[in-house]
Amino acid sequence: MSETTIQLLVIGAGPGGYPAAFHAADRGLKVILVDRDPEPGGVCLFRGCIPSKAILHAAHVLEAAREAPAMGITFPEPVIDIPALRTWKESIVRQLTGGLGQLTRARGITFIQGEAAITGPHSAVIRTAGGETRTVQFDNAIVATGSEPVRPSFLPDLPGIMDSTAALALDALPGSLLVIGGGYIGLELGQAYAALGSRVSVVEATATLLPGVDPDLVKPLAAHLKTRFAAIQLGTRVTGVQPDAGGFRVTLEGPDHPPETRFDRVLVAIGRRPVTAGAGLETAGIHVDAKGFITVNDRRRTSCDSIYAVGDVAGQPMLAHKATHEGRLAVEAILNGKAVYEPRAIPAVVFTDPEIAWCGLTEDEARRQGLDIRVAVFPWQASGRAATLSRREGITKIIADPEGGRLLGVGISGTGAGELIGEGVLAIEMGAVAEDLALTIHAHPSLSETLMEAAQRLMGQSTHYFQRL
């Protein structure tokens, strides 16, 4: 058993871990980075964000081809080659993760494929993929072990009952697919499978799709999905799944549905939970809350002064970009103790079609906090650019303080919302007021103009939307 002494051990090479390791190496620290996969990237690059967006892009291309006749352009019916699509998706993953491997080596970081378990405030054991065991003494460590899909206990462990990882493998295209869960993962993958040709039904236990998201933003997506999905059953629970002639017989409980329905495959998308099993947290006295998240302070330090935690394992929101910010911040906290986690706005994006994106406070959150707010919604029916894209179903929504007009929240529902939300994040972080957005000259014609016009409407003077008060 070999022993190594280093300044920083990073456990987990996802979007929280590898940016932390990179930043630490750039700042002169000697770093070991450990992960189960052969290259950095984590769930996001190997089995999550990147492969799902690749498949969604393919789905969008199919949808665009099918909608083109309205513009006087007709294509032959697309031929979908699932093995070729899978190969293309996997090539993107290999390119990105391979690039991260090169960046790791260029920075002089020691990358070890394997698993690490903390054995004390300054020690850990690494079991490599090749079966070797190494002990490490470290000054500080960052735990970035991420999350995994939640699977209900009543579901049998059978091929064809998929989590998001299995769904992204694209080993086959089912004729019919039941999606359990109407959150962002279920809707993104469900919409992709529907575009590829599966008959998709969604079951959601609550009364709305995307629970917790501003209902105004959900409406355009919900209306679109009704034309793409075979069924959307809200307020409905799955109480049983049994194998049935190459598929599954599903028992449902809720209003307006048959008690039993048959599907070729089932996708379980009811959320994710932090991964801490086997990390040895208890050996260093690291506290974990009732939901399994590692408790951290505003510097991402755990209850053990030498160990930090970032990303999904450190609490909500479970977003890759939040993890990246935390990873870099934790390194700065280790180096100088001054860095503090205090974002005013963290963007969230649902990459469906249309997309939904928001940052800061939603209208419901602001009202629950008892805040006095002003709200303005600019409908994309009044946007020239949305008209040229044949995507006029969207909206842009702004929430502001009524006194000085300081922006508290921005929400966008429509094509490209994920690309547009960055302006809202920057505005909130900089303490901008609605007048700042209204007076900023935006390119015409563009979807970004909808932010300007929403701000103008908040001030009662939107150029392209008139409503008599």
N, C-alpha and C positions, 0 to 999 in steps of 0.2 A: 504494500500500500504506500503510494507516494504522498508527500505533503508539500503544499505550496502556501506561501504567504503573499497576500496581495492587499491592495488598498480598497478595492470594491468588487464585491460579488453581486452579479445580477442574475436572479433566478426567473427565467421566462423571457423569451426573445420575441414577444409580440410587439404591438405598437406602443406599449409603455416601456418594455424592457430594452429593446434595441436602441431607441433614441436616447435612453438614459445611459446605456453603455457607450454609445457614440459620443455623446456630449462629455461624459467623464473622461474618455480617452483624449478628446480634443482639448480638455482642460489639464491634461498631463497626468491623469491617474492610471495606475496599472489595474486592468480590468479582466475579470473572467466572466463570460456570458454563457449560461447553460440553458439548453432547451431540448425538448424531446425530438423536434424535427431536425433534419439534416442541415438546414440553413435558417437564418433569422427570418421572421415574418409572422409567426404565431398563427392563431386561428384566423385573424383578419385576412392575411395574404394567402394562406394555404386552404382554408375551409370556410371563409366568411365573406368579408367585404368585397374583395377583388373578384373571386370567381362568380359571386352572385351578380355583381354589376356587369360582368362580361356577358352572362346569360341574359340579363335584363336588356342589355344593348341589342343582342340578337333578337329578342322579343320585340323591341321597339322598331327594328328594321322591318320585321314581318308586318307589324301593325301599320307602319307607314306605307308599305307596298299595297296593303289591303284597302287603305283609305285613299290611295292616289287617284282612283277613277273620278272622285269628286272634282279633281283638278284637270280632268281630261287626259290623264295618263293611265294606261292599263298595262299591267304586267301579267305574264302567265302565272298560274297558281304556283307559289313557291314550293320547291322540293326540299324537305328538311332531312339532312343527313346527320343523325344524332352522333355517331362515332366521330365524324369530322368536326362537329360543333364542340364535342368534348375535348378533342385534340387541340383545337384552337384555344379553348378556355385554359387548358392545362399549360399550353405554351406561354401564355401571359403570366401564369403563376410562376413557372420556372424562370422566366426572364427577370421578374421582379425579385424573387427570393434569391436567385443567383447573384443579382446585382448587390443585394444586401450582404451576401457572403463576401463579395469582393471588397465592399466598403469596410466590413469587419476586419478583414486581413490587412487592408491598407492602413488601418488605424492601429495596428499592433495589438488588437484585442484577442485574447485566447477564447475561442469558441469551442464548447464541448457539447456534443450531442449526448444527452442523457438526462438524468434526474438528480436534483439536489435536495437535500434535507438538512435543515438547520439543526445543529447539535448544541448550540449555546450562543450567547450574545456576540461571539466573535469567531465562531467555527461552524463548518458544515461538512457533510460527506456527499461526494458526487459519485454516482454510479453511472458509468459511461454506457453507451449503446453497445460497446464491445465487451462488456462484462467486467471491466476494471473498476476498482474502487480507489478514489482519491480523497484525501482530507485537505481542507482549505482553511487557513486562518485569514481572517479579513478584518480590516478596520471598520468597514461599514458594508451593509448589504441592502439590496433593494429587491423586494418580493413583487413579481409581476406575473403571477401564474394564471391570470385570466379567468375565464368562465367556461361553462359547458351547458348544453341544452338540458332543460328540465323534461323528465319523462314521467307521466303519471304511473303510479304503481299498478293500476289495473290493466295496463296494456301488455299484451304478451310480447316477448322478445322474439319477433319473427321477421324474416326478410319481407320487405314490402311495407313494413311499418317504419317510416323514415323519420329521422330528425333532419335538421337543416344540412348537416354534413353529408348524409346519405343522399338527400335530394339534389345537392350540388354535384354529386358524382355523375349524374346523368347516365346511369347504366342502361336505362330504358325509358320509353315514353308511355305511361299508362293511358289506357282509354278513359278511365275515370279516376279522379283523385279527390279524396276528402282532406281538407286542411282543417286541423283542429287548432283554433286560435286566430283571431282577427287582428292581431298586432302587426307590426311592420314586417317581421320575418315571414309570417304566414301570407300576407298580402303580396309582398314582393315576389316570393317564390310561386305563389298561386297564380299570379298574373303572368309570370314567365311561362309556366306550364300550360296555361290556357292559350297563350299566343302560339306555343309550339304545337297545340292540337289536342291537349287533354280536356276532358269535360270536368271542370273544377267546381266543387262546392265548398263553402266555408261555414264552419260552425263557431260561433263566438258566445261565450257564457254571459257577457254583459249586454247591455241594451244598445251598444253602438260599436261600430268598427273603430279601431285605434283608440281604445279607452285612454282617457287622459289628454288627448290631443284636442285642440280648439275645434268645436263642432263646425264652425264656419269654414275652417280649412278642410275638414273631412268631407263636407257635402259634395264638392265637385268630383272627388275621387269615388265616393260611394255611388254617385249617379253613373259614372263611367263603368264601374265594376259590375253594376247590374246588367249591363249589356255584354259583358265578357264572361261572367261566371254563370254556371248552370243554376246555382242557388246560393243565397246568403241568408243564413238562419241565425238570427240574434236571440239572445236570451235562451240559448239552447246548450245543453251539456251532452257530452258523450258519456254513456254509462257502461258501455261494453263493446268490445271488438273481438270477433271470433273468425277464424279462418273459414273460408267458404269457396270451394271450387276454384282455386287459383287466385282468389281475392279475399275480401273481408266483409262480413256481415256486421254492420254497426248499429248499435242500439242508442237511440237519442231520447232526450227528455227535455221537452219545451213546447212552445205553441206552434201550431200550423206546420206539422211535418209528419211523415209516416213514422211509426215507432221503430221500424227497422229499414235500413237501406244498404245496398251492396255497392262496394267500390273495389277497383283493382288495386289501389294503393292508398295508404293513409300517411299524411305528413303531420307530425306533432310539432307545433310551434307555439308553445304556451309560455315561453320565457327562458331565461338563462340563470344559472346560479354560480357563485364564485367557487373556484377550485382551490382548496386549501389542504385536502387530504394528503398525507405523506410529506408535507412541507416541514414538519417538525417545529411548528410555531410554539407549541407548549414548552419546548425545551428552553426557550428564551423568554418565557413569560409574556408572549404576545397575545393580546386580547382579541377575541372575535365576537361580534355581536350576534343577536338572536337569528339573524338572517344569513349568517355565515361570512359576512364581510369583516375584513381586518379593520380594527378601529385605528384611525390615524388623526393627527392634529393638522393644523393649517400649514405645516411644512411637510406633510405626508409621513411624519415620523410615527412609528408604532409605540406601544407601551414599553418597548425595549429601545433605549436611546440610540443604539448603533444600527438599528434595522428600520427600514422604510418600506412602504407598500404603495403601489400605484396601479392605476387601471381598474379593470372590472372587479378585481379582488378587493379593492379599497372603497367600494361603494358606488352608488348611483351619481350621475348617469353612466350607464355602461356603454361608452362610446370610444372609438379608437382615437379620435383627435383629443378627447379629454385625457386619455391615457398618455399620449405623447407629451402634452403640456405638463402633466404631473411628473413624468419621468425626468424631463429636463429640470423642472423645478426642484425635485428631490436632490439632484446632483448639486444644484446651487446651494440648497440648504445644507448639504453635507460640507461643502467647501467654505461657505462664509456665514451660514446660519441666518441670513437676512431674507432669503426668498420666502414668500408667503403665497399660498393658494387663495386667491380672492377674485375670480373672474366675475364680471357683471353679467356676461351673457355667454352661454355655450350653445353653439348651433346644433340643432337636431334635424335630420333629413330622413324622410321616407322616400326611397327611390322607386316608387310605383310610377304609373303613368295615368294621370298627372302626378308630379312629385308634390310633396308637402315639406316645407321647411319653416322652422321658427327659432327664435332666440329671445332671451329675456323672459318677461312675464307673459303668460297668456291672459286673456280677459278674465277667465274663471279664476285663475290664481290671484290676480289683482283684487278681484271682488271678495274672494275668501279672506284676503288679508285686510279687508276693510279700507282699501285705498280708494280715494276719489280719482277717477280717471276719465279721460276722453278717448273715444275710439272712432277711427275712420277706416272705412273699407272702400277701396277703389276696385270696381269690377273690370275684369279684362275685356269685357264686351266693348268698353270704351277705348281699348288700346289698339292703335293701328298695327303695331307689330304682331300682336296676338292674332289679329284678323288675317294677316298675310301668312301666318303659320297654321291657320285653321284651328287654333287652340284658344278660343275665346271663353272657355269655361272657368278660367282661373280668377283669383282675387288676390289683392295685396292689402294687408291689414296692419294698422299701426295703433299702438296703445301709448298714451302719453300722459304726463302729469298736467292737470288743467291750469295750474298756476304759471309755471315757467315754460311749459311745453316740453320738458325733458322726456326723451324717449325711454319708455319702460319695456316695450316689447314690440317685435316685428314678426308677422306671420305671412307666408306666401304659399298659395296653392296653385300650381300650374306647371307647365313644361319648363324645365330648367330652374325650378325653385332652389335646388341645392346650390347652383352657381350664383344665384342672386342674393342669397341670405348673408353672404359675407359683408355686404355693405351695411346691413342692419346690425351685425355683430360689432363692426367697427364703430358705427354711430353710437351704440349704447356704451361701449367701452370708453369712448372719448367724451361721454357726457353730452352728446349733441342734443339739440332741441329740434322740434319739428320744422321750425323755420330754416334751420341749417340744411335739411334735406330739400325743402321746398325751393330754396335759393341756389342750390347746387345745379349747374347746368348738366343735364343728362343727354346722351346721344339720342338722336331721333332718326328713324324709328327704332326703338329698343324696348325690351321688356323691363329694363332697369328704370325706365321712365315711370313705371307704375309706382315705384317707391316715392318718387318726387310728387306724383299726382295724389297719392294717398296723403302725403304730408300737406299738400296744398288743400286737399279736401278737409283735413283736420282744421285748417285755418279758414275754411269757408270759401275757397276760391279756386277749385280745381278747374283747369282749362277745358278738359274733355269730358267732364261729368258735371251735370247741373241738376240740382235738386232744390226746388223752392222750399225755403224754411217757413 
